Amino acid sequence: MSTPISLSPTTTHTGTCLCRAIQFTVTGAPTAVYCCYCRDCSLGAGGPCQIV
């Protein structure tokens, strides 16, 4: 069983999709999920899109 991750309101996370077309910085818990449908991200994810 996994342990839930506690995110404080001041925790900052940054990330990108594989092709870097989508970049983000979020403070606190993420509130949305995005998908990049470019060819590089689709191939890297092994499906129709890369979930970011």
mmJSON file of the N, C-alpha and C atoms, coordinates in Angstrom:
{"data_MODEL":{"atom_site":{
"group_PDB":["ATOM","ATOM","ATOM","ATOM","ATOM","ATOM","ATOM","ATOM","ATOM","ATOM","ATOM","ATOM","ATOM","ATOM","ATOM","ATOM","ATOM","ATOM","ATOM","ATOM","ATOM","ATOM","ATOM","ATOM","ATOM","ATOM","ATOM","ATOM","ATOM","ATOM","ATOM","ATOM","ATOM","ATOM","ATOM","ATOM","ATOM","ATOM","ATOM","ATOM","ATOM","ATOM","ATOM","ATOM","ATOM","ATOM","ATOM","ATOM","ATOM","ATOM","ATOM","ATOM","ATOM","ATOM","ATOM","ATOM","ATOM","ATOM","ATOM","ATOM","ATOM","ATOM","ATOM","ATOM","ATOM","ATOM","ATOM","ATOM","ATOM","ATOM","ATOM","ATOM","ATOM","ATOM","ATOM","ATOM","ATOM","ATOM","ATOM","ATOM","ATOM","ATOM","ATOM","ATOM","ATOM","ATOM","ATOM","ATOM","ATOM","ATOM","ATOM","ATOM","ATOM","ATOM","ATOM","ATOM","ATOM","ATOM","ATOM","ATOM","ATOM","ATOM","ATOM","ATOM","ATOM","ATOM","ATOM","ATOM","ATOM","ATOM","ATOM","ATOM","ATOM","ATOM","ATOM","ATOM","ATOM","ATOM","ATOM","ATOM","ATOM","ATOM","ATOM","ATOM","ATOM","ATOM","ATOM","ATOM","ATOM","ATOM","ATOM","ATOM","ATOM","ATOM","ATOM","ATOM","ATOM","ATOM","ATOM","ATOM","ATOM","ATOM","ATOM","ATOM","ATOM","ATOM","ATOM","ATOM","ATOM","ATOM","ATOM","ATOM","ATOM","ATOM","ATOM","ATOM"],
"id":[1,2,3,4,5,6,7,8,9,10,11,12,13,14,15,16,17,18,19,20,21,22,23,24,25,26,27,28,29,30,31,32,33,34,35,36,37,38,39,40,41,42,43,44,45,46,47,48,49,50,51,52,53,54,55,56,57,58,59,60,61,62,63,64,65,66,67,68,69,70,71,72,73,74,75,76,77,78,79,80,81,82,83,84,85,86,87,88,89,90,91,92,93,94,95,96,97,98,99,100,101,102,103,104,105,106,107,108,109,110,111,112,113,114,115,116,117,118,119,120,121,122,123,124,125,126,127,128,129,130,131,132,133,134,135,136,137,138,139,140,141,142,143,144,145,146,147,148,149,150,151,152,153,154,155,156],
"type_symbol":["N","C","C","N","C","C","N","C","C","N","C","C","N","C","C","N","C","C","N","C","C","N","C","C","N","C","C","N","C","C","N","C","C","N","C","C","N","C","C","N","C","C","N","C","C","N","C","C","N","C","C","N","C","C","N","C","C","N","C","C","N","C","C","N","C","C","N","C","C","N","C","C","N","C","C","N","C","C","N","C","C","N","C","C","N","C","C","N","C","C","N","C","C","N","C","C","N","C","C","N","C","C","N","C","C","N","C","C","N","C","C","N","C","C","N","C","C","N","C","C","N","C","C","N","C","C","N","C","C","N","C","C","N","C","C","N","C","C","N","C","C","N","C","C","N","C","C","N","C","C","N","C","C","N","C","C"],
"label_atom_id":["N","CA","C","N","CA","C","N","CA","C","N","CA","C","N","CA","C","N","CA","C","N","CA","C","N","CA","C","N","CA","C","N","CA","C","N","CA","C","N","CA","C","N","CA","C","N","CA","C","N","CA","C","N","CA","C","N","CA","C","N","CA","C","N","CA","C","N","CA","C","N","CA","C","N","CA","C","N","CA","C","N","CA","C","N","CA","C","N","CA","C","N","CA","C","N","CA","C","N","CA","C","N","CA","C","N","CA","C","N","CA","C","N","CA","C","N","CA","C","N","CA","C","N","CA","C","N","CA","C","N","CA","C","N","CA","C","N","CA","C","N","CA","C","N","CA","C","N","CA","C","N","CA","C","N","CA","C","N","CA","C","N","CA","C","N","CA","C","N","CA","C","N","CA","C","N","CA","C","N","CA","C"],
"label_alt_id":[null,null,null,null,null,null,null,null,null,null,null,null,null,null,null,null,null,null,null,null,null,null,null,null,null,null,null,null,null,null,null,null,null,null,null,null,null,null,null,null,null,null,null,null,null,null,null,null,null,null,null,null,null,null,null,null,null,null,null,null,null,null,null,null,null,null,null,null,null,null,null,null,null,null,null,null,null,null,null,null,null,null,null,null,null,null,null,null,null,null,null,null,null,null,null,null,null,null,null,null,null,null,null,null,null,null,null,null,null,null,null,null,null,null,null,null,null,null,null,null,null,null,null,null,null,null,null,null,null,null,null,null,null,null,null,null,null,null,null,null,null,null,null,null,null,null,null,null,null,null,null,null,null,null,null,null],
"label_comp_id":["MET","MET","MET","SER","SER","SER","THR","THR","THR","PRO","PRO","PRO","ILE","ILE","ILE","SER","SER","SER","LEU","LEU","LEU","SER","SER","SER","PRO","PRO","PRO","THR","THR","THR","THR","THR","THR","THR","THR","THR","HIS","HIS","HIS","THR","THR","THR","GLY","GLY","GLY","THR","THR","THR","CYS","CYS","CYS","LEU","LEU","LEU","CYS","CYS","CYS","ARG","ARG","ARG","ALA","ALA","ALA","ILE","ILE","ILE","GLN","GLN","GLN","PHE","PHE","PHE","THR","THR","THR","VAL","VAL","VAL","THR","THR","THR","GLY","GLY","GLY","ALA","ALA","ALA","PRO","PRO","PRO","THR","THR","THR","ALA","ALA","ALA","VAL","VAL","VAL","TYR","TYR","TYR","CYS","CYS","CYS","CYS","CYS","CYS","TYR","TYR","TYR","CYS","CYS","CYS","ARG","ARG","ARG","ASP","ASP","ASP","CYS","CYS","CYS","SER","SER","SER","LEU","LEU","LEU","GLY","GLY","GLY","ALA","ALA","ALA","GLY","GLY","GLY","GLY","GLY","GLY","PRO","PRO","PRO","CYS","CYS","CYS","GLN","GLN","GLN","ILE","ILE","ILE","VAL","VAL","VAL"],
"label_asym_id":["A","A","A","A","A","A","A","A","A","A","A","A","A","A","A","A","A","A","A","A","A","A","A","A","A","A","A","A","A","A","A","A","A","A","A","A","A","A","A","A","A","A","A","A","A","A","A","A","A","A","A","A","A","A","A","A","A","A","A","A","A","A","A","A","A","A","A","A","A","A","A","A","A","A","A","A","A","A","A","A","A","A","A","A","A","A","A","A","A","A","A","A","A","A","A","A","A","A","A","A","A","A","A","A","A","A","A","A","A","A","A","A","A","A","A","A","A","A","A","A","A","A","A","A","A","A","A","A","A","A","A","A","A","A","A","A","A","A","A","A","A","A","A","A","A","A","A","A","A","A","A","A","A","A","A","A"],
"label_entity_id":["1","1","1","1","1","1","1","1","1","1","1","1","1","1","1","1","1","1","1","1","1","1","1","1","1","1","1","1","1","1","1","1","1","1","1","1","1","1","1","1","1","1","1","1","1","1","1","1","1","1","1","1","1","1","1","1","1","1","1","1","1","1","1","1","1","1","1","1","1","1","1","1","1","1","1","1","1","1","1","1","1","1","1","1","1","1","1","1","1","1","1","1","1","1","1","1","1","1","1","1","1","1","1","1","1","1","1","1","1","1","1","1","1","1","1","1","1","1","1","1","1","1","1","1","1","1","1","1","1","1","1","1","1","1","1","1","1","1","1","1","1","1","1","1","1","1","1","1","1","1","1","1","1","1","1","1"],
"label_seq_id":[1,1,1,2,2,2,3,3,3,4,4,4,5,5,5,6,6,6,7,7,7,8,8,8,9,9,9,10,10,10,11,11,11,12,12,12,13,13,13,14,14,14,15,15,15,16,16,16,17,17,17,18,18,18,19,19,19,20,20,20,21,21,21,22,22,22,23,23,23,24,24,24,25,25,25,26,26,26,27,27,27,28,28,28,29,29,29,30,30,30,31,31,31,32,32,32,33,33,33,34,34,34,35,35,35,36,36,36,37,37,37,38,38,38,39,39,39,40,40,40,41,41,41,42,42,42,43,43,43,44,44,44,45,45,45,46,46,46,47,47,47,48,48,48,49,49,49,50,50,50,51,51,51,52,52,52],
"pdbx_PDB_ins_code":[null,null,null,null,null,null,null,null,null,null,null,null,null,null,null,null,null,null,null,null,null,null,null,null,null,null,null,null,null,null,null,null,null,null,null,null,null,null,null,null,null,null,null,null,null,null,null,null,null,null,null,null,null,null,null,null,null,null,null,null,null,null,null,null,null,null,null,null,null,null,null,null,null,null,null,null,null,null,null,null,null,null,null,null,null,null,null,null,null,null,null,null,null,null,null,null,null,null,null,null,null,null,null,null,null,null,null,null,null,null,null,null,null,null,null,null,null,null,null,null,null,null,null,null,null,null,null,null,null,null,null,null,null,null,null,null,null,null,null,null,null,null,null,null,null,null,null,null,null,null,null,null,null,null,null,null],
"Cartn_x":[0.847,0.0,0.894,0.572,1.396,0.998,1.941,1.704,1.364,0.267,-0.083,0.986,1.21,2.182,1.471,2.015,1.43,2.053,1.232,1.718,1.332,2.326,2.027,1.681,0.978,0.608,1.813,3.005,4.193,5.106,4.744,5.547,5.444,6.587,6.602,7.139,6.443,6.839,6.949,7.949,8.08,8.232,7.84,7.97,7.67,7.902,7.644,7.242,6.681,6.516,7.86,7.963,9.24,9.769,8.868,9.321,9.428,9.072,9.108,8.107,7.115,6.078,5.183,5.011,4.236,5.202,5.24,6.07,5.182,5.455,4.612,5.388,4.881,5.312,4.039,3.926,2.724,3.144,2.435,2.655,1.475,1.763,0.702,0.333,-0.857,-1.317,-1.722,-1.327,-1.759,-3.284,-3.848,-5.305,-5.762,-4.823,-5.195,-4.193,-4.612,-3.754,-3.798,-2.642,-2.565,-1.943,-2.244,-1.685,-1.015,0.177,0.853,0.71,0.168,-0.104,0.925,2.045,3.037,3.624,4.245,4.773,5.817,6.749,7.801,7.227,6.273,5.69,4.838,4.121,3.32,4.206,5.314,6.242,6.891,7.282,7.92,6.993,5.711,4.738,4.21,4.39,3.868,2.359,1.798,0.348,0.033,-1.209,-1.605,-1.079,-0.689,-0.22,0.679,1.371,2.181,1.388,1.057,0.322,1.315,1.006,1.89,1.202],
"Cartn_y":[-1.172,0.0,1.238,2.2,3.398,4.404,5.263,6.32,7.602,8.275,9.522,10.583,11.395,12.479,13.714,14.305,15.517,16.726,17.55,18.745,19.976,20.707,21.939,23.024,24.068,25.146,25.866,25.67,26.352,25.449,24.182,23.269,23.665,23.822,24.21,23.061,22.763,21.716,22.329,21.895,22.321,21.084,21.188,20.055,20.437,19.479,19.676,18.344,18.412,17.191,16.906,15.798,15.407,16.42,17.035,17.988,19.41,19.608,20.9,21.925,21.48,22.395,22.838,21.96,22.296,22.373,23.524,23.72,24.288,23.905,24.409,24.561,25.433,25.587,25.706,24.902,24.923,24.945,25.738,25.782,25.104,24.156,23.392,22.189,21.68,20.49,20.848,20.048,20.305,20.241,21.098,21.152,20.75,20.46,20.12,19.132,18.426,17.505,17.916,17.964,18.347,17.215,17.176,16.176,16.876,16.398,16.873,15.772,16.124,15.155,15.197,15.874,15.919,14.519,14.321,13.001,12.504,13.378,12.963,12.498,13.256,12.88,11.626,11.471,10.262,9.025,9.112,7.981,7.692,8.733,8.551,7.937,8.258,7.738,6.369,6.011,4.738,4.743,5.909,6.039,7.304,7.757,8.916,10.245,10.304,11.58,11.341,12.396,12.408,13.188,12.557,13.246,14.029,15.308,16.21,16.629],
"Cartn_z":[0.0,0.0,0.0,-0.84,-0.923,0.144,0.464,1.434,0.695,1.052,0.369,0.588,-0.424,-0.334,0.186,1.225,1.788,1.101,0.484,-0.198,0.597,1.057,1.767,0.759,1.187,0.268,-0.337,0.232,-0.28,-1.104,-1.283,-2.092,-3.561,-4.241,-5.649,-6.491,-7.586,-8.525,-9.912,-10.679,-12.07,-12.938,-14.197,-15.098,-16.528,-17.439,-18.862,-19.475,-20.679,-21.462,-22.133,-22.849,-23.453,-24.464,-25.242,-26.266,-25.715,-24.478,-23.787,-24.326,-25.102,-25.581,-24.426,-23.431,-22.244,-21.078,-20.423,-19.242,-18.149,-16.908,-15.83,-14.541,-13.697,-12.318,-11.5,-10.463,-9.633,-8.171,-7.385,-5.948,-5.275,-4.395,-3.754,-4.59,-4.375,-5.091,-6.517,-7.513,-8.891,-9.0,-9.859,-10.012,-11.405,-12.316,-13.688,-14.266,-15.31,-16.047,-17.509,-18.163,-19.569,-20.37,-21.664,-22.567,-23.738,-24.116,-25.319,-26.365,-27.534,-28.588,-29.714,-29.526,-30.601,-30.82,-31.954,-32.33,-31.331,-30.918,-29.991,-28.655,-28.123,-26.834,-26.955,-28.058,-28.269,-28.335,-29.078,-29.169,-27.824,-27.108,-25.807,-24.772,-24.861,-23.902,-24.309,-25.585,-26.066,-26.222,-26.436,-26.602,-27.375,-27.331,-28.128,-27.603,-26.314,-25.766,-24.559,-24.17,-22.952,-21.918,-20.805,-19.746,-18.907,-18.712,-17.971,-16.691],
"occupancy":[1.0,1.0,1.0,1.0,1.0,1.0,1.0,1.0,1.0,1.0,1.0,1.0,1.0,1.0,1.0,1.0,1.0,1.0,1.0,1.0,1.0,1.0,1.0,1.0,1.0,1.0,1.0,1.0,1.0,1.0,1.0,1.0,1.0,1.0,1.0,1.0,1.0,1.0,1.0,1.0,1.0,1.0,1.0,1.0,1.0,1.0,1.0,1.0,1.0,1.0,1.0,1.0,1.0,1.0,1.0,1.0,1.0,1.0,1.0,1.0,1.0,1.0,1.0,1.0,1.0,1.0,1.0,1.0,1.0,1.0,1.0,1.0,1.0,1.0,1.0,1.0,1.0,1.0,1.0,1.0,1.0,1.0,1.0,1.0,1.0,1.0,1.0,1.0,1.0,1.0,1.0,1.0,1.0,1.0,1.0,1.0,1.0,1.0,1.0,1.0,1.0,1.0,1.0,1.0,1.0,1.0,1.0,1.0,1.0,1.0,1.0,1.0,1.0,1.0,1.0,1.0,1.0,1.0,1.0,1.0,1.0,1.0,1.0,1.0,1.0,1.0,1.0,1.0,1.0,1.0,1.0,1.0,1.0,1.0,1.0,1.0,1.0,1.0,1.0,1.0,1.0,1.0,1.0,1.0,1.0,1.0,1.0,1.0,1.0,1.0,1.0,1.0,1.0,1.0,1.0,1.0],
"B_iso_or_equiv":[0.0,0.0,0.0,0.0,0.0,0.0,0.0,0.0,0.0,0.0,0.0,0.0,0.0,0.0,0.0,0.0,0.0,0.0,0.0,0.0,0.0,0.0,0.0,0.0,0.0,0.0,0.0,0.0,0.0,0.0,0.0,0.0,0.0,0.0,0.0,0.0,0.0,0.0,0.0,0.0,0.0,0.0,0.0,0.0,0.0,0.0,0.0,0.0,0.0,0.0,0.0,0.0,0.0,0.0,0.0,0.0,0.0,0.0,0.0,0.0,0.0,0.0,0.0,0.0,0.0,0.0,0.0,0.0,0.0,0.0,0.0,0.0,0.0,0.0,0.0,0.0,0.0,0.0,0.0,0.0,0.0,0.0,0.0,0.0,0.0,0.0,0.0,0.0,0.0,0.0,0.0,0.0,0.0,0.0,0.0,0.0,0.0,0.0,0.0,0.0,0.0,0.0,0.0,0.0,0.0,0.0,0.0,0.0,0.0,0.0,0.0,0.0,0.0,0.0,0.0,0.0,0.0,0.0,0.0,0.0,0.0,0.0,0.0,0.0,0.0,0.0,0.0,0.0,0.0,0.0,0.0,0.0,0.0,0.0,0.0,0.0,0.0,0.0,0.0,0.0,0.0,0.0,0.0,0.0,0.0,0.0,0.0,0.0,0.0,0.0,0.0,0.0,0.0,0.0,0.0,0.0],
"pdbx_formal_charge":[null,null,null,null,null,null,null,null,null,null,null,null,null,null,null,null,null,null,null,null,null,null,null,null,null,null,null,null,null,null,null,null,null,null,null,null,null,null,null,null,null,null,null,null,null,null,null,null,null,null,null,null,null,null,null,null,null,null,null,null,null,null,null,null,null,null,null,null,null,null,null,null,null,null,null,null,null,null,null,null,null,null,null,null,null,null,null,null,null,null,null,null,null,null,null,null,null,null,null,null,null,null,null,null,null,null,null,null,null,null,null,null,null,null,null,null,null,null,null,null,null,null,null,null,null,null,null,null,null,null,null,null,null,null,null,null,null,null,null,null,null,null,null,null,null,null,null,null,null,null,null,null,null,null,null,null],
"auth_seq_id":[1,1,1,2,2,2,3,3,3,4,4,4,5,5,5,6,6,6,7,7,7,8,8,8,9,9,9,10,10,10,11,11,11,12,12,12,13,13,13,14,14,14,15,15,15,16,16,16,17,17,17,18,18,18,19,19,19,20,20,20,21,21,21,22,22,22,23,23,23,24,24,24,25,25,25,26,26,26,27,27,27,28,28,28,29,29,29,30,30,30,31,31,31,32,32,32,33,33,33,34,34,34,35,35,35,36,36,36,37,37,37,38,38,38,39,39,39,40,40,40,41,41,41,42,42,42,43,43,43,44,44,44,45,45,45,46,46,46,47,47,47,48,48,48,49,49,49,50,50,50,51,51,51,52,52,52],
"auth_comp_id":["MET","MET","MET","SER","SER","SER","THR","THR","THR","PRO","PRO","PRO","ILE","ILE","ILE","SER","SER","SER","LEU","LEU","LEU","SER","SER","SER","PRO","PRO","PRO","THR","THR","THR","THR","THR","THR","THR","THR","THR","HIS","HIS","HIS","THR","THR","THR","GLY","GLY","GLY","THR","THR","THR","CYS","CYS","CYS","LEU","LEU","LEU","CYS","CYS","CYS","ARG","ARG","ARG","ALA","ALA","ALA","ILE","ILE","ILE","GLN","GLN","GLN","PHE","PHE","PHE","THR","THR","THR","VAL","VAL","VAL","THR","THR","THR","GLY","GLY","GLY","ALA","ALA","ALA","PRO","PRO","PRO","THR","THR","THR","ALA","ALA","ALA","VAL","VAL","VAL","TYR","TYR","TYR","CYS","CYS","CYS","CYS","CYS","CYS","TYR","TYR","TYR","CYS","CYS","CYS","ARG","ARG","ARG","ASP","ASP","ASP","CYS","CYS","CYS","SER","SER","SER","LEU","LEU","LEU","GLY","GLY","GLY","ALA","ALA","ALA","GLY","GLY","GLY","GLY","GLY","GLY","PRO","PRO","PRO","CYS","CYS","CYS","GLN","GLN","GLN","ILE","ILE","ILE","VAL","VAL","VAL"],
"auth_asym_id":["A","A","A","A","A","A","A","A","A","A","A","A","A","A","A","A","A","A","A","A","A","A","A","A","A","A","A","A","A","A","A","A","A","A","A","A","A","A","A","A","A","A","A","A","A","A","A","A","A","A","A","A","A","A","A","A","A","A","A","A","A","A","A","A","A","A","A","A","A","A","A","A","A","A","A","A","A","A","A","A","A","A","A","A","A","A","A","A","A","A","A","A","A","A","A","A","A","A","A","A","A","A","A","A","A","A","A","A","A","A","A","A","A","A","A","A","A","A","A","A","A","A","A","A","A","A","A","A","A","A","A","A","A","A","A","A","A","A","A","A","A","A","A","A","A","A","A","A","A","A","A","A","A","A","A","A"],
"auth_atom_id":["N","CA","C","N","CA","C","N","CA","C","N","CA","C","N","CA","C","N","CA","C","N","CA","C","N","CA","C","N","CA","C","N","CA","C","N","CA","C","N","CA","C","N","CA","C","N","CA","C","N","CA","C","N","CA","C","N","CA","C","N","CA","C","N","CA","C","N","CA","C","N","CA","C","N","CA","C","N","CA","C","N","CA","C","N","CA","C","N","CA","C","N","CA","C","N","CA","C","N","CA","C","N","CA","C","N","CA","C","N","CA","C","N","CA","C","N","CA","C","N","CA","C","N","CA","C","N","CA","C","N","CA","C","N","CA","C","N","CA","C","N","CA","C","N","CA","C","N","CA","C","N","CA","C","N","CA","C","N","CA","C","N","CA","C","N","CA","C","N","CA","C","N","CA","C","N","CA","C","N","CA","C"],
"pdbx_PDB_model_num":[1,1,1,1,1,1,1,1,1,1,1,1,1,1,1,1,1,1,1,1,1,1,1,1,1,1,1,1,1,1,1,1,1,1,1,1,1,1,1,1,1,1,1,1,1,1,1,1,1,1,1,1,1,1,1,1,1,1,1,1,1,1,1,1,1,1,1,1,1,1,1,1,1,1,1,1,1,1,1,1,1,1,1,1,1,1,1,1,1,1,1,1,1,1,1,1,1,1,1,1,1,1,1,1,1,1,1,1,1,1,1,1,1,1,1,1,1,1,1,1,1,1,1,1,1,1,1,1,1,1,1,1,1,1,1,1,1,1,1,1,1,1,1,1,1,1,1,1,1,1,1,1,1,1,1,1]
}}}
